Amino acid sequence: MRWWYAIKNGYLLRKNLKKFLTCPEKQIHDLAEITLEKLDNAEIAILVLDFDGVLAAHNAKEPTPQAKAWLTKMSQTIGEHRLAILTNKPKPERLAYFAKEFPSLFVLHGVRKKPYPEGLVMIAQYRGVSAHRIVLVDDRLLTGMLATCLGYTQGWYFRPPKTNYWKNPIVEAFFSFLRVSERLFIRIVG
Ligand SMILES: [Mg+2]
């Protein structure tokens, strides 16, 4: 039961999760903030990105034009092999997009969904780096950021998330509700 696992471990790791709400250095507000210098300062070898909310709005087939431009720039700066995507929705059209546009970028699929830390652990093993030299950028506390705590990697909480209420009002409202609820939960117990 993924949700029970998230709530149980979210409670156990509440102090760690609260830091994502209170420490500015653990937050990202715009992809443009992630630069080579920032990665070097945090000793990051592999930059792992969530998809929904970070590269595009929910259910999008590909990153927004701005996100694509930033990905292209990062690929040229640090190399595609130092980038990875860890999404709970590795849809075929997304896999096809990255295979075509960013062929050396590692898109993980077939692993248990976040907050289970397997995906992050696998990226570390596959690329041969220790977990603390990996960072996940994700817009969710009880999935992405919790996975970083459980996998002993670094995490940067992405806020505000990318949304498209015109296209998917119900889905966006649902995820907005989840984000508000998990922040409230961590603020209260943390
Ligand atoms: Mg997300």
Residues whose N, C-alpha, C, O or C-beta is under 5 A from the ligand:
A	BS01	MG	D50 F51 D52 G53 D139
